[in-house]
Amino acid sequence: MSKSTSEAEMLYVEVHRRMIESGEWDRILHQLSSKLSESGWTDDLLHRAKENSRSMEPLSLQTILQELLSHAQTSVPLSVKREITTLIKQFVKEQFEK
């Protein structure tokens, strides 16, 4: 592992710790969940999981999750990604400009 990688990981750990301690982590997760639900993303993913499970024999949670993972990651609406990214950037800026 290179020095820059370990520094980046250490920075990530520190930012994550600060987000959890301040309550920002939970606030952002709640906002993400709300925005995904409002956009229909959550319902779409649930519908896909149901459809996949109906045709699966034997039923396997592991397989369903594997099949949905790629779609879930690529189908998050751009507006939601931007909004959540902005919240995280604002938090980091506030934390490290002190």
PALUMVO-954155 format. One line per field, with one value per residue (C-alpha): x, y negated, z; residue in one letter; chain. Coordinates in nm, 3 decimals, m for minus. Each point is the difference from the previous one (the first is absolute). Layout:
BEGIN
east: X  ...
north: Y  ...
up: Z  ...
r: A  ...
c: A  ...
This chain:
BEGIN
east: 0.000  0.145  0.043  m0.267  m0.247  0.051  m0.028  m0.325  m0.132  0.098  m0.175  m0.311  m0.002  0.036  m0.278  m0.227  0.069  m0.081  m0.319  m0.118  0.090  m0.175  m0.313  0.060  0.036  m0.351  m0.144  0.151  m0.109  m0.354  0.003  0.138  m0.270  m0.273  0.125  0.032  m0.351  m0.144  0.164  m0.150  0.344  m0.085  m0.326  0.173  0.266  m0.261  m0.199  0.314  0.078  m0.353  0.011  0.340  m0.111  m0.316  0.201  0.282  0.019  0.130  m0.054  0.330  0.038  0.369  m0.084  m0.273  0.238  0.271  m0.244  m0.131  0.329  0.115  m0.341  m0.036  0.334  m0.047  m0.364  0.024  m0.139  0.267  m0.185  0.016  0.371  0.072  m0.201  0.159  0.348  m0.055  m0.100  0.312  0.225  m0.152  0.062  0.363  0.060  m0.143  0.204  0.335  m0.022  m0.017
north: 0.000  m0.338  m0.288  m0.207  0.288  0.040  m0.377  m0.002  0.288  m0.179  m0.316  0.202  0.158  m0.341  m0.159  0.298  m0.016  m0.370  0.052  0.269  m0.195  m0.315  0.184  m0.112  0.361  0.088  m0.324  0.062  0.366  m0.107  m0.260  0.257  0.250  m0.264  m0.121  0.355  0.080  m0.323  0.071  0.350  0.163  0.204  0.128  0.087  0.201  0.180  0.081  0.139  0.213  0.144  0.074  0.169  0.209  0.124  0.169  0.127  0.363  0.057  m0.341  m0.158  m0.334  m0.007  0.036  m0.265  m0.244  0.066  m0.055  m0.326  m0.153  m0.129  m0.138  m0.162  m0.178  m0.126  m0.103  m0.253  m0.323  m0.257  m0.269  0.216  0.072  m0.370  m0.103  0.256  m0.071  m0.370  0.072  0.209  m0.263  m0.273  0.206  0.071  m0.366  m0.112  0.256  m0.074  m0.378  m0.043
up: 0.000  m0.095  0.237  m0.175  0.021  0.373  0.047  m0.196  0.209  0.321  m0.120  m0.087  0.346  0.165  m0.205  0.063  0.375  0.009  m0.199  0.239  0.313  m0.123  m0.115  m0.359  m0.118  0.116  m0.137  m0.345  m0.002  0.088  m0.278  m0.248  0.094  m0.035  m0.338  m0.137  0.117  m0.145  m0.337  m0.021  0.012  0.311  m0.148  m0.327  0.180  0.208  m0.314  m0.170  0.304  0.001  m0.372  0.029  0.296  m0.174  m0.273  0.223  0.101  0.260  0.154  0.107  0.173  m0.096  m0.370  0.015  0.164  m0.258  m0.285  0.147  0.111  m0.338  m0.088  0.341  m0.026  m0.354  0.028  0.282  m0.148  m0.084  0.197  0.314  m0.051  m0.042  0.304  0.231  m0.136  0.068  0.360  0.055  m0.160  0.218  0.312  m0.095  m0.083  0.335  0.192  m0.154  m0.029  0.377
r: M  S  K  S  T  S  E  A  E  M  L  Y  V  E  V  H  R  R  M  I  E  S  G  E  W  D  R  I  L  H  Q  L  S  S  K  L  S  E  S  G  W  T  D  D  L  L  H  R  A  K  E  N  S  R  S  M  E  P  L  S  L  Q  T  I  L  Q  E  L  L  S  H  A  Q  T  S  V  P  L  S  V  K  R  E  I  T  T  L  I  K  Q  F  V  K  E  Q  F  E  K
c: A  A  A  A  A  A  A  A  A  A  A  A  A  A  A  A  A  A  A  A  A  A  A  A  A  A  A  A  A  A  A  A  A  A  A  A  A  A  A  A  A  A  A  A  A  A  A  A  A  A  A  A  A  A  A  A  A  A  A  A  A  A  A  A  A  A  A  A  A  A  A  A  A  A  A  A  A  A  A  A  A  A  A  A  A  A  A  A  A  A  A  A  A  A  A  A  A  A
